Amino acid sequence: MLITDSNMTGIHAPPSGDSTPEVQEESRTTPRPALAPNCETKKSMQREKITILAKKLSVMAILRLDEKKLRPTVFGTTGLFMCLAVLFFLPVDIPHKLAFPVFTLSVAGLWLLPWQMTIAMLCSAIGDYMGTCGNFIGQMGFFALAHIWIIVYFIKRYRTKVEPDGKLTGKAKGYMAMVLFCAAALLCIVYIKVLPGAPAGIEKIGASCYAVIICAMLTMGLLQRSSLYALGAVLFVFSDFILAWNRFVEPIPYRDYLVLVTYYLAEWLLFVRSTNYRIKGAVRLMRF
């Protein structure tokens, strides 16, 4: 069967309407809408912003310090802190020498620590001073303030660095449940075994409130997933537990050594971990 020219013309005729050369040229020059970034790109951008924010929050010291001076300042502060801690155990009669080591950390914190931790160290030093004056209520009150400021810093750090997106994995939820269970168990032991021996009145009420606060500090310290923060929080709780048991239940041999060695070590661990200086070999407590 032959195909006529008219049929050929009908088949190969140029399309009409919008396909004219002018319209084709216009379609080439019309900008296409930009493609929206995919979800992975958005997530990576959000993570980068959160990381930058977390770094800024972690270095919010009250006074600025040159990065080159960070290491010698941390080492110098640590050396002075240890000397003053040893001084307490020497038979040298110096008034209020118990408060000197942590007060040194609080002063250095003006350049090295986030401001919340600086206030916490200062409150601890004042608590030590109250202890040397025999004011147990004042001592307990200032240490409660110290723990509250540590909790404030831990919460901010948890939201910005540990779980910035707020999405917990199954392992993270299990670890959190374990931490909460341990803190609750410790609080029950304190309320059942220790606090009944406290004198009725303001001291017993204060000790009851203090127990809740320090258990909350322990919980947040363990949730930081940092071995140094976790060890510092545990040693702090251990020191206070020995102190409370000795005061409210029964005397403990070598109480001063058990209380103060663990206390000074706890304060130093919290101090050095909160600076920008990183100890080589420090491990993350949990990886999820």
For each residue, the residues with C-beta under 8 A, 3 or more apart:
1:
2:
3: 7 8
4: 7 8
5: 8 9
6: 9 10
7: 3 4 10 11
8: 3 4 5 11 12
9: 5 6 12 13
10: 6 7 13
11: 7 8
12: 8 9
13: 9 10
14: 19
15: 19
16: 19
17: 20
18: 23
19: 14 15 16 23 24
20: 17 23 24
21: 24 25
22: 25 26
23: 18 19 20 26 27
24: 19 20 21 27 28
25: 21 22 28 29
26: 22 23 29 30
27: 23 24 30
28: 24 25
29: 25 26
30: 26 27
31:
32:
33:
34:
35:
36:
37: 41 42 45
38: 41 42
39: 42 43
40: 43 44
41: 37 38 44 45
42: 37 38 39 45 46
43: 39 40 46 47
44: 40 41 47 48
45: 37 41 42 48 49
46: 42 43 49 50 165
47: 43 44 50 51 164 165
48: 44 45 51 52
49: 45 46 52 53
50: 46 47 53 54 160 164 165
51: 47 48 54 55 164
52: 48 49 55 56
53: 49 50 56 57 160
54: 50 51 57 58 157 160 161 164
55: 51 52 58 59
56: 52 53 59 60
57: 53 54 60 114 156 157 160
58: 54 55 114 157 161 276
59: 55 56 114 276
60: 56 57 114 115
61: 64 65 109 110 111 112 113 114 115 118
62: 109 110 111 115 118
63: 110 111
64: 61 111
65: 61 69 70 73 111 112
66: 69 70
67: 70 276
68:
69: 65 66 72 73
70: 65 66 67 73 74 112 275 276 277
71: 74 75 277
72: 69 75 76
73: 65 69 70 76 77 108 111 112
74: 70 71 77 78 112 272 275 277
75: 71 72 78 79
76: 72 73 79 80
77: 73 74 80 81 104 105 108 112 271
78: 74 75 81 82 268 272
79: 75 76 82 83
80: 76 77 83 84 104
81: 77 78 84 85 101 104 105 264 268 271
82: 78 79 85 86 101
83: 79 80 86 87
84: 80 81 87 88 97 100 101 104
85: 81 82 88 89 101 260 264
86: 82 83 89 90
87: 83 84 90 92 94 97 100
88: 84 85 97 98 100 101 260
89: 85 86 256 257 260
90: 86 87
91:
92: 87 97
93:
94: 87 97
95: 132
96: 99 100 128 129 132 133
97: 84 87 88 92 94 100 132
98: 88 128 129 131 132 260
99: 96 102 103 125 126 128 129 131 132
100: 84 87 88 96 97 103 104
101: 81 82 84 85 88 104 105 264 267
102: 99 105 106 121 124 125 128 264 267
103: 99 100 106 107 122 125 128
104: 77 80 81 84 100 101 107 108
105: 77 81 101 102 108 109 121 125 267 268 271
106: 102 103 109 110 118 121 122 124 125
107: 103 104 110
108: 73 77 104 105 111 112 113 271
109: 61 62 105 106 112 113 117 118 121 122 271
110: 61 62 63 106 107 113 118
111: 61 62 63 64 65 73 108
112: 61 65 70 73 74 77 108 109 271 274 275 276
113: 61 108 109 110 117 118 121 271 274 275
114: 57 58 59 60 61 117 118 153 274
115: 60 61 62 118 119
116: 119 120 149 150 152 153 156
117: 109 113 114 120 121 149 150 153 270 271 274
118: 61 62 106 109 110 113 114 115 121 122
119: 115 116 122 123 149
120: 116 117 123 124 145 146 147 149 150 153 270
121: 102 105 106 109 113 117 118 124 125 146 267 271
122: 103 106 109 118 119 125 126
123: 119 120 126 127 142 143 145 146 149
124: 102 106 120 121 127 128 142 143 146 267
125: 99 102 103 105 106 121 122 128 129
126: 99 122 123 129 130 142
127: 123 124 130 131 138 139 140 141 142 143 146
128: 96 98 99 102 103 124 125 131 132 139
129: 96 98 99 125 126 132 133
130: 126 127 133 135 136 138 139 141 142
131: 98 99 127 128 134 135 136 139
132: 95 96 97 98 99 128 129
133: 96 129 130 138
134: 131
135: 130 131 138 139
136: 130 131 139 140 203 247
137: 140 141 202 203 206
138: 127 130 133 135 141 142
139: 127 128 130 131 135 136 142 143
140: 127 136 137 143 144 206 207 210
141: 127 130 137 138 144 145 206
142: 123 124 126 127 130 138 139 145 146
143: 123 124 127 139 140 146 147 210 240
144: 140 141 147 148 206 209 210 213 214
145: 120 123 141 142 148 149
146: 120 121 123 124 127 142 143 149 150
147: 120 143 144 150 151 213 214 216 217
148: 144 145 151 152 213
149: 116 117 119 120 123 145 146 152 153
150: 116 117 120 146 147 153 154 217 220 221 270
151: 147 148 154 155 213 216 217 220
152: 116 148 149 155 156
153: 114 116 117 120 149 150 156 157 274
154: 150 151 157 158 217 220 221 223 224 229
155: 151 152 158 159 220
156: 57 116 152 153 159 160
157: 54 57 58 153 154 160 161 162 224
158: 154 155 161 162 163 220 223 224
159: 155 156 162 163 164 166
160: 50 53 54 57 156 157 164
161: 54 58 157 158 164
162: 157 158 159 223 224 225
163: 158 159 166 167 168 172
164: 47 50 51 54 159 160 161
165: 46 47 50
166: 159 163
167: 163
168: 163 172 173 176 288
169: 172 173 288
170: 173 174
171: 174 175 286 288
172: 163 168 169 175 176 286 288
173: 168 169 170 176 177
174: 170 171 177 178
175: 171 172 178 179 286 288
176: 168 172 173 179 180 223
177: 173 174 180 181
178: 174 175 181 182
179: 175 176 182 183 219 222 223
180: 176 177 183 184 219
181: 177 178 184 185
182: 178 179 185 186 222
183: 179 180 186 187 215 216 218 219
184: 180 181 187 188 215
185: 181 182 188 189
186: 182 183 189 190 215 218 237
187: 183 184 190 191 211 212 215
188: 184 185 191 192
189: 185 186 192 193 194
190: 186 187 193 194 195 211 215 241 244
191: 187 188 194 195 208 211
192: 188 189 195 196
193: 189 190 196 249
194: 189 190 191 197 198 207 211 241 244 245 248 249
195: 190 191 192 198 204 207 208 211 248
196: 192 193 248
197: 194 248 249
198: 194 195 203 204 207 247 248
199: 203 204
200: 204
201: 204 205
202: 137 205 206
203: 136 137 198 199 206 207
204: 195 198 199 200 201 207 208
205: 201 202 208 209
206: 137 140 141 144 202 203 209 210
207: 140 194 195 198 203 204 210 211 244 248
208: 191 195 204 205 211 212
209: 144 205 206 212 213
210: 140 143 144 206 207 213 214 240
211: 187 190 191 194 195 207 208 214 215
212: 187 208 209 215 216
213: 144 147 148 151 209 210 216 217
214: 144 147 210 211 217 218 236 237 240
215: 183 184 186 187 190 211 212 218 219 237
216: 147 151 183 212 213 219 220
217: 147 150 151 154 213 214 220 221 233 236 237
218: 183 186 214 215 221 222 233 234 236 237
219: 179 180 183 215 216 222 223
220: 150 151 154 155 158 216 217 223 224 233
221: 150 154 217 218 224 229 230 232 233 234
222: 179 182 218 219 229 230 233 234 285
223: 154 158 162 176 179 219 220
224: 154 157 158 162 220 221 229 230 285
225: 162 230 284 285 286 287 288
226: 229 230 273 282 284 285
227: 230 231 282 283 284 285
228: 231 232 269 270 272 273 279 282
229: 154 221 222 224 226 232 233 269 270 273 285
230: 221 222 224 225 226 227 233 234 285
231: 227 228 234 235 266 269
232: 221 228 229 235 236 265 266 267 268 269 270 273
233: 217 218 220 221 222 229 230 236 237 266 270
234: 218 221 222 230 231 237 238 266
235: 231 232 238 239 262 263 265 266 269
236: 214 217 218 232 233 239 240 262 263 266 267 270
237: 186 214 215 217 218 233 234 240 241
238: 234 235 241 242 262
239: 235 236 242 243 258 259 260 262 263 266
240: 143 210 214 236 237 243 244
241: 190 194 237 238 244 245
242: 238 239 245 246 252 255 258 259 262
243: 239 240 246 247 255 259
244: 190 194 207 240 241 247 248 249
245: 194 241 242 248 249 250 252
246: 242 243 249 250 251 252 255 259
247: 136 198 243 244
248: 194 195 196 197 198 207 244 245
249: 193 194 197 244 245 246
250: 245 246
251: 246 255
252: 242 245 246 255 258
253:
254: 257 258
255: 242 243 246 251 252 258 259
256: 89 259 260
257: 89 254 260 261
258: 239 242 252 254 255 261 262
259: 239 242 243 246 255 256 262 263
260: 85 88 89 98 239 256 257 263 264
261: 257 258 264 265
262: 235 236 238 239 242 258 259 265 266
263: 235 236 239 259 260 266 267
264: 81 85 101 102 260 261 267 268
265: 232 235 261 262 268 269
266: 231 232 233 234 235 236 239 262 263 269 270
267: 101 102 105 121 124 232 236 263 264 270 271
268: 78 81 105 232 264 265 271 272
269: 228 229 231 232 235 265 266 272 273
270: 117 120 150 228 229 232 233 236 266 267 273 274
271: 77 81 105 108 109 112 113 117 121 267 268 274 275
272: 74 78 228 268 269 275 277 279
273: 226 228 229 232 269 270 282
274: 112 113 114 117 153 270 271
275: 70 74 112 113 271 272
276: 58 59 67 70 112
277: 70 71 74 272
278: 282
279: 228 272 282
280:
281:
282: 226 227 228 273 278 279
283: 227
284: 225 226 227 287
285: 222 224 225 226 227 229 230
286: 171 172 175 225
287: 225 284
288: 168 169 171 172 175 225
